[in-house]
Amino acid sequence: MAHPAEPRFTGEKILIVDDDRRGAFALGSALSARGLTIVQAASGTDGLRAVEHDPTIRAVLMDVAMPGLDGYATAARMRELDHVAATPIIAVTFEATAADQAKARAAGMDAHVPKPVDVTRLLRVLAELMD
């Protein structure tokens, strides 16, 4: 059940890109309970494929520490796609120093939410960026 201060979403689709399947599942479950439709990708490559083939994705939650194509490189490549240029990309990661946040912005991410995720905070960031 949503708290009164939490924004609600109905049918908005977001992509979670995270190689930690359990963490992604838990976050996806919490967000779907607030009305979001969740698409999950377990790698940067799969995340790129998802946004390339689904223009209805309204935001991306990106882990940055993934093997292979990390979240920074994935976000930068997503920004090269015309239909994703304005899609909010939010770093959701344990890497939470000021330098990590600056690196996320440089890669084209719009915001940074540290893990463990404060779902209410994340929902507010999503609402602001998806407005």
C-alpha positions in Angstrom: 0.0 0.0 0.0 1.4 3.4 -1.0 2.0 6.1 1.6 0.1 9.3 1.1 3.3 11.2 0.3 4.3 8.7 -2.5 3.4 9.5 -6.1 1.3 6.8 -7.8 1.9 5.5 -11.3 -0.6 3.7 -13.5 0.7 1.7 -16.3 4.0 3.6 -16.8 6.7 1.2 -17.9 10.2 1.4 -16.5 13.2 -0.8 -17.2 15.5 -2.1 -14.4 19.0 -3.0 -15.6 20.7 -4.9 -12.8 22.7 -8.1 -12.8 21.6 -8.8 -9.2 18.4 -10.7 -10.1 17.1 -10.9 -6.5 17.7 -7.2 -5.8 16.1 -6.3 -9.2 13.1 -8.5 -8.4 12.6 -7.0 -4.9 12.8 -3.4 -6.4 10.5 -4.4 -9.2 8.0 -5.8 -6.8 8.0 -2.7 -4.7 7.5 -0.5 -7.8 4.9 -2.6 -9.4 2.9 -2.4 -6.2 2.8 1.4 -6.8 1.3 1.0 -10.3 4.5 0.8 -12.5 4.9 -1.9 -15.1 8.4 -3.4 -14.8 10.7 -4.7 -17.5 14.0 -6.3 -16.3 17.3 -6.7 -18.0 20.2 -8.6 -16.3 23.0 -6.9 -18.3 23.8 -3.7 -20.1 23.5 -5.4 -23.5 20.0 -6.7 -22.6 19.1 -3.3 -21.3 20.1 -1.7 -24.6 18.1 -4.3 -26.5 15.1 -3.6 -24.4 15.0 0.2 -25.0 15.8 -0.3 -28.7 12.7 -2.6 -29.1 10.3 -1.0 -26.7 9.7 2.7 -27.2 7.0 2.7 -24.4 9.7 2.5 -21.7 9.4 5.8 -19.8 12.4 5.6 -17.5 15.5 3.4 -16.8 16.9 2.4 -13.4 20.5 1.5 -14.0 22.9 -0.4 -11.8 26.4 0.8 -12.6 28.5 -2.1 -11.4 27.8 -4.9 -13.9 30.2 -7.2 -15.7 30.7 -6.6 -19.4 29.0 -3.4 -20.4 28.7 -1.5 -17.1 25.9 0.9 -16.3 27.9 4.0 -17.3 28.7 2.6 -20.8 25.1 1.4 -21.1 23.6 4.8 -20.3 26.0 6.5 -22.7 25.0 4.2 -25.5 21.3 4.6 -24.7 21.7 8.4 -25.0 22.9 7.8 -28.6 19.4 6.4 -29.5 17.1 9.2 -30.7 14.0 7.9 -28.9 15.9 7.4 -25.6 17.6 10.8 -25.6 15.0 12.3 -23.3 14.1 9.2 -21.3 15.2 9.6 -17.6 18.0 7.3 -16.6 18.6 6.9 -12.9 21.7 5.4 -11.4 20.6 2.9 -8.6 23.8 1.7 -7.1 25.9 1.1 -4.0 28.5 3.4 -5.6 27.4 6.6 -4.0 30.3 9.0 -3.6 30.3 12.4 -5.1 32.7 11.2 -7.7 30.4 8.3 -8.6 27.5 10.7 -8.9 29.5 12.9 -11.2 30.5 9.9 -13.3 26.9 8.9 -13.6 25.9 12.4 -14.8 28.8 12.5 -17.3 27.5 9.2 -18.7 24.1 10.8 -19.3 22.2 9.7 -16.2 19.7 12.2 -14.8 19.8 11.3 -11.1 21.4 9.0 -8.6 19.7 6.9 -5.9 21.9 4.9 -3.5 21.3 1.3 -2.6 19.7 0.1 -0.4 16.9 1.9 -2.2 14.5 4.2 -0.3 11.5 3.4 -2.5 9.6 6.6 -1.5 12.6 8.7 -2.5 13.0 6.8 -5.8 9.3 7.3 -6.6 9.7 11.0 -6.0 12.7 11.2 -8.3 10.8 9.2 -11.0 7.7 11.4 -10.7 9.9 14.5 -11.1 11.8 13.2 -14.1 8.8 11.6 -15.8 6.7 14.8 -15.5 
